[in-house]
């Protein structure tokens, strides 16, 4: 068995993200990460709220690293939107790539997906006109192809 050195990094990125949506993390199948690793289909969660994209196209990058003889994947989703996401909810994200495949970032179990955002204010009223979000998920599999 050929195991890479612990410092070897395997980057992955999705081609041309067309859409970004979110669901409450409780809507994601239990043990989605374990199912994906085992090759068991993970289904698209119901109740996706699609986010209007503003500015540049969203990007998704995943980096897989060997740590303590286990692959750990860190996925980062970045996008700009005119809508403010519910900060009080635990969210998981669904993205559609250029080929029409659906991908899940996040899960219902710990560790939770980290959501960071900044607001851009350009209106005279002081209301934010755009929100830049960075979503980070770390797990044995954090970018999951949905069925």
Backbone torsions as a table, in degrees:
resi	resn	phi	psi	omega
1	UNK	NA	129.4	-177.5
2	UNK	-96.7	102.1	179.8
3	UNK	-101.5	125.4	-179.8
4	UNK	-64.6	159.7	175.8
5	UNK	-61.0	153.9	-174.9
6	UNK	-61.5	-20.5	-178.3
7	UNK	-94.6	-3.3	-177.7
8	UNK	-69.1	132.1	-177.5
9	UNK	-115.6	135.0	179.6
10	UNK	-119.7	97.2	-179.2
11	UNK	-78.3	147.5	178.1
12	UNK	-136.7	142.8	173.9
13	UNK	-141.1	153.7	178.9
14	UNK	-93.3	138.2	179.2
15	UNK	-78.8	128.3	171.1
16	UNK	44.4	77.4	178.2
17	UNK	-65.5	123.4	-177.2
18	UNK	-93.7	-29.5	-176.0
19	UNK	-152.1	150.8	177.3
20	UNK	-131.0	133.9	176.3
21	UNK	-140.4	170.1	178.5
22	UNK	-138.6	157.1	174.7
23	UNK	-137.2	160.1	170.9
24	UNK	-65.5	135.7	-176.4
25	UNK	-57.3	-25.9	179.7
26	UNK	-68.7	-14.8	178.6
27	UNK	-82.4	-11.7	-180.0
28	UNK	-78.2	142.1	178.7
29	UNK	-53.7	140.9	174.0
30	UNK	-61.4	144.7	176.6
31	UNK	56.0	38.9	-179.1
32	UNK	-59.7	-38.9	179.7
33	UNK	-63.9	-48.1	179.9
34	UNK	-62.7	-41.3	178.0
35	UNK	-61.5	-45.5	-179.0
36	UNK	-62.7	-42.4	179.3
37	UNK	-63.3	-37.2	-178.8
38	UNK	-80.7	-5.4	-179.3
39	UNK	82.9	13.3	177.3
40	UNK	-85.5	133.6	-177.6
41	UNK	-58.4	139.1	173.0
42	UNK	-111.6	123.2	-172.8
43	UNK	-91.2	154.5	179.4
44	UNK	-65.0	126.6	-179.8
45	UNK	-68.5	150.5	178.3
46	UNK	-79.8	155.8	173.9
47	UNK	78.5	35.0	178.7
48	UNK	-70.9	132.1	173.2
49	UNK	-101.6	115.2	-178.3
50	UNK	-82.6	140.3	-173.8
51	UNK	-102.9	131.4	175.1
52	UNK	-69.9	127.5	-178.0
53	UNK	-91.1	133.8	177.8
54	UNK	-121.6	147.5	176.9
55	UNK	73.8	-140.4	-175.5
56	UNK	-69.6	160.1	179.6
57	UNK	-66.3	147.1	176.5
58	UNK	-64.4	155.2	176.8
59	UNK	-129.3	145.7	176.2
60	UNK	-129.6	125.8	177.5
61	UNK	-132.5	137.1	177.1
62	UNK	-125.8	140.2	176.9
63	UNK	-124.5	125.9	177.7
64	UNK	-105.6	129.1	179.9
65	UNK	-130.6	147.1	173.2
66	UNK	-86.8	123.0	175.3
67	UNK	-135.0	121.6	-179.5
68	UNK	52.8	44.1	178.3
69	UNK	64.0	24.6	176.2
70	UNK	-132.9	139.6	175.4
71	UNK	-79.2	125.6	175.3
72	UNK	-114.1	128.4	-177.8
73	UNK	-111.4	130.3	175.4
74	UNK	-114.3	117.8	-179.7
75	UNK	-110.7	135.6	178.6
76	UNK	-124.8	125.1	175.5
77	UNK	-112.1	128.3	177.3
78	UNK	-125.6	132.2	177.8
79	UNK	-156.5	160.6	177.2
80	UNK	-119.8	134.8	-177.6
81	UNK	-139.9	160.5	175.2
82	UNK	-90.7	-4.8	-178.0
83	UNK	-105.4	140.2	175.2
84	UNK	-88.0	130.5	-179.5
85	UNK	-83.5	153.0	179.7
86	UNK	-68.9	109.2	-175.4
87	UNK	-75.3	-21.5	-176.6
88	UNK	-81.3	-15.8	-179.0
89	UNK	-92.8	151.9	170.8
90	UNK	-85.8	118.5	-171.8
91	UNK	-111.8	152.2	167.2
92	UNK	-122.6	152.0	-174.3
93	UNK	-117.4	145.6	176.7
94	UNK	-120.2	130.3	176.1
95	UNK	-123.7	150.8	175.1
96	UNK	-112.9	126.7	-179.4
97	UNK	-89.1	-179.0	-175.4
98	UNK	-62.3	-24.2	-179.2
99	UNK	-92.0	1.1	178.1
100	UNK	89.0	7.5	178.3
101	UNK	-83.0	144.4	179.3
102	UNK	-97.7	136.9	-179.2
103	UNK	-128.5	142.6	178.8
104	UNK	-106.2	134.4	173.3
105	UNK	-124.9	109.5	-178.1
106	UNK	119.6	167.6	-176.9
107	UNK	-158.5	173.5	-179.8
108	UNK	-86.6	-23.5	-178.6
109	UNK	-87.2	169.2	176.5
110	UNK	-77.6	153.6	-4.5
111	UNK	-75.5	144.2	-177.3
112	UNK	-75.9	160.3	176.0
113	UNK	-70.9	135.6	178.8
114	UNK	-94.5	131.3	-177.9
115	UNK	-120.4	120.0	176.4
116	UNK	-120.1	144.5	177.2
117	UNK	-148.0	156.6	173.0
118	UNK	-131.0	146.6	179.3
119	UNK	-105.9	139.5	177.1
120	UNK	-107.4	120.8	-177.4
121	UNK	-105.6	117.5	177.8
122	UNK	-132.0	0.3	179.3
123	UNK	-88.4	143.0	177.3
124	UNK	-60.4	-26.1	-179.2
125	UNK	-74.0	-12.8	-178.0
126	UNK	88.6	0.2	177.7
127	UNK	-75.2	139.7	177.8
128	UNK	-62.7	138.3	179.0
129	UNK	-101.3	-18.7	178.5
130	UNK	-155.7	152.2	178.7
131	UNK	-124.8	127.9	175.6
132	UNK	-101.2	123.4	-177.5
133	UNK	-114.0	142.9	170.5
134	UNK	-126.2	120.3	-179.6
135	UNK	-109.6	128.7	179.7
136	UNK	-127.1	131.1	178.6
137	UNK	-130.5	132.2	-179.8
138	UNK	-124.8	126.5	-178.5
139	UNK	-168.6	178.3	173.6
140	UNK	-64.8	-29.3	172.6
141	UNK	-146.5	111.3	-176.1
142	UNK	-111.4	-7.4	174.7
143	UNK	-120.8	104.1	-170.1
144	UNK	-112.5	125.0	174.9
145	UNK	-71.6	129.2	-178.6
146	UNK	-96.9	152.2	179.4
147	UNK	-98.0	NA	NA
